[in-house]
Amino acid sequence: MSEPPAVPDPREMRVSNDDRERVAQVLHDAMAEGRLTVGELEERLDQVYAAKVFRDLEPLVRDLPVGGQAPRLPVPATPAPAPAAANRVGGRGTSSAAVAILSGSVRKGVWTVPPTFTSFALMGGVEIDLTEARFEDAETTIQAYAIMGGIEITVPDDIAVQVNGIGFMGAFENRVQNQGQPRPGTPLVKINGLALMGGVEVRRRKRNKDQQQIEE
């Protein structure tokens, strides 16, 4: 098992212009209170505006109280952990159809699937990959129609799938083993349609970064 990536030191994070201005205001206030001379203020301001990371700002305000307390630099918060894989529902659909007529069409990567998605392949090919997709509703229907063409639908292992397509002089292949009603919070994807002298294949991909093989 690989080690998780180390959390970066917040003091090594890059500062923004707003961060520099906040520290500059602390220095101006200190000069107005008589804690710094004009020369000291100018010297420290030069260092403030030359600062690149938060570590550069720390020594400039370390000896200056703010409201009776030592100043707190605006250190960025540690990023929150990513949501669980099953937390996939929400957002607006970004694409409602994939059409390939004597050509190809692909829907993959990060995208949001609407409640009803239609795929149509006429002497062409369509690839639909739901591995990184989100879903507008908890229940989604994908209509797949392949006429002398092919449609390939890849689903991850953290959603429930029901396949009810028909093959006529073609094949509507379901390689997904665990079907049925989803657990609470898990999206349900229903796949139906027709393969006429063509093929529709539904297969599952594991969302494990150490094991990216598609089940055959």
C-alpha positions in Angstrom: 0.0 0.0 0.0 1.4 3.3 -1.0 2.0 6.1 1.6 -0.5 9.0 1.5 0.9 12.2 0.2 2.5 14.5 2.8 0.5 17.5 3.8 2.4 20.7 2.8 3.6 23.1 5.5 1.1 26.0 5.3 4.0 28.4 5.9 5.4 27.4 2.6 2.2 28.3 0.8 2.3 31.3 -1.6 1.0 34.6 -0.3 -1.5 36.8 -2.2 -1.6 40.6 -2.6 -4.4 40.7 0.0 -2.2 38.8 2.5 0.6 41.3 2.0 -1.8 44.3 2.5 -3.1 42.8 5.8 0.4 42.5 7.1 1.3 46.0 5.9 -1.7 47.4 7.8 -0.4 45.8 11.0 3.0 47.5 10.4 1.3 50.9 9.8 -0.7 50.6 13.0 2.5 49.7 14.9 4.2 52.8 13.6 1.2 55.0 14.5 1.4 53.5 18.1 5.1 54.3 18.3 6.2 50.7 18.2 8.2 51.2 15.0 10.1 54.1 13.6 9.5 55.4 10.1 12.8 53.8 9.0 11.8 50.5 10.5 8.4 50.7 8.8 9.9 51.3 5.4 12.4 48.5 5.8 9.7 46.0 6.8 7.3 47.1 4.1 10.0 46.4 1.5 10.2 42.9 2.8 6.4 42.5 3.0 6.0 43.3 -0.7 8.9 41.1 -1.6 7.5 38.1 0.3 6.6 35.0 -1.6 5.5 32.6 1.1 4.0 33.0 4.5 7.3 32.0 6.2 8.7 35.3 4.8 6.0 37.3 6.6 6.3 35.7 10.1 9.4 37.5 11.4 8.1 40.9 10.3 5.2 40.9 12.8 6.5 38.4 15.4 7.4 41.2 17.8 4.2 43.3 17.3 1.0 42.8 19.3 -2.4 43.2 17.7 -5.3 44.0 20.1 -3.1 42.9 23.0 -2.2 39.6 21.3 0.4 38.5 18.9 -0.8 38.9 15.3 -2.2 35.9 13.4 -1.1 35.5 9.8 -3.7 34.6 7.3 -2.5 31.0 6.9 -4.6 29.0 4.5 -6.6 26.1 5.9 -5.7 22.5 5.3 -7.8 21.3 2.3 -10.8 19.3 3.4 -10.8 15.6 2.4 -12.5 14.7 -0.8 -16.2 13.5 -0.4 -16.9 9.8 -0.3 -17.2 8.2 -3.7 -20.9 7.5 -3.2 -21.6 11.2 -2.7 -22.2 11.7 -6.4 -25.6 13.3 -6.6 -26.1 17.0 -7.3 -25.5 19.7 -9.9 -26.9 20.4 -13.4 -26.6 18.0 -16.3 -23.8 19.1 -18.6 -24.7 16.9 -21.6 -28.0 15.2 -22.5 -27.0 13.1 -25.5 -24.1 11.5 -27.4 -24.7 10.9 -31.2 -22.4 9.2 -33.6 -23.4 8.9 -37.3 -20.6 7.5 -39.3 -18.4 8.9 -36.7 -17.5 8.7 -33.0 -18.6 10.4 -29.8 -17.2 10.3 -26.3 -18.5 11.3 -22.9 -15.9 10.8 -20.2 -14.0 12.5 -17.4 -15.7 14.9 -15.0 -19.2 15.6 -16.1 -22.8 15.6 -14.7 -25.4 13.2 -16.1 -29.0 14.5 -16.4 -31.9 12.3 -15.3 -32.3 11.0 -18.9 -29.4 10.6 -21.3 -29.7 9.4 -24.8 -26.9 7.7 -26.9 -27.3 6.9 -30.6 -24.8 5.2 -32.8 -25.6 4.7 -36.5 -22.6 3.0 -38.2 -20.5 4.7 -35.7 -19.3 4.4 -32.1 -20.2 6.0 -28.7 -18.2 5.7 -25.5 -19.8 6.7 -22.2 -17.6 6.5 -19.1 -19.2 7.2 -15.8 -16.1 6.6 -13.7 -15.7 10.3 -12.7 -19.3 11.4 -13.4 -21.8 13.0 -11.1 -25.6 12.6 -11.4 -28.2 15.3 -11.3 -30.7 12.9 -9.7 -30.4 9.8 -7.6 -31.9 7.8 -10.4 -30.7 8.1 -14.0 -31.8 6.4 -17.2 -29.5 6.0 -20.1 -31.2 5.1 -23.4 -28.8 3.3 -25.8 -29.6 2.7 -29.5 -27.0 1.1 -31.7 -27.9 0.5 -35.4 -25.0 -1.1 -37.2 -22.8 0.6 -34.7 -21.5 0.2 -31.2 -22.0 1.8 -27.8 -19.8 1.1 -24.8 -20.9 2.2 -21.3 -18.4 1.9 -18.4 -19.7 2.2 -14.9 -17.7 2.4 -11.6 -18.2 0.0 -8.8 -19.8 2.5 -6.4 -23.1 2.9 -8.3 -26.0 0.4 -8.8 -26.9 -0.5 -12.3 -29.9 -2.2 -14.0 -29.6 -3.2 -17.6 -32.7 -4.1 -19.7 -31.8 -3.6 -23.3 -32.7 -5.7 -26.3 -30.5 -7.1 -29.0 -31.9 -7.9 -32.4 -29.4 -9.4 -34.9 -27.0 -7.8 -32.5 -26.0 -7.9 -28.9 -26.9 -5.9 -25.8 -24.3 -7.3 -23.4 -24.4 -6.8 -19.7 -21.0 -7.5 -18.0 -22.1 -5.9 -14.7 -22.7 -8.5 -12.1 -24.2 -6.8 -9.0 -27.5 -5.2 -10.0 -30.4 -4.2 -7.9 -31.6 -1.4 -5.7 -28.8 1.0 -4.5 -27.8 1.4 -0.9 -28.9 4.8 0.6 -26.9 7.6 -1.0 -25.8 5.5 -4.0 -27.0 6.5 -7.4 -29.0 4.1 -9.5 -28.4 4.0 -13.3 -30.9 2.2 -15.5 -29.7 1.3 -19.0 -32.1 0.3 -21.7 -32.5 0.5 -25.5 -31.9 -1.5 -28.6 -28.9 -3.0 -30.5 -30.0 -3.6 -34.1 -27.3 -5.3 -36.1 -24.9 -3.6 -33.7 -23.7 -3.9 -30.2 -24.2 -2.2 -26.8 -21.8 -3.3 -24.0 -22.1 -2.3 -20.3 -19.1 -3.1 -18.2 -17.7 -2.1 -14.8 -14.6 -0.3 -13.9 -13.2 -0.3 -10.3 -12.5 3.1 -8.9 -9.4 1.9 -7.1 -6.3 3.9 -8.1 -4.1 0.8 -7.6 -6.5 -1.4 -9.7 -7.9 0.2 -12.8 -8.8 -3.0 -14.7 -12.1 -3.4 -16.4 -13.9 -6.6 -15.4 -14.3 -8.9 -18.4 
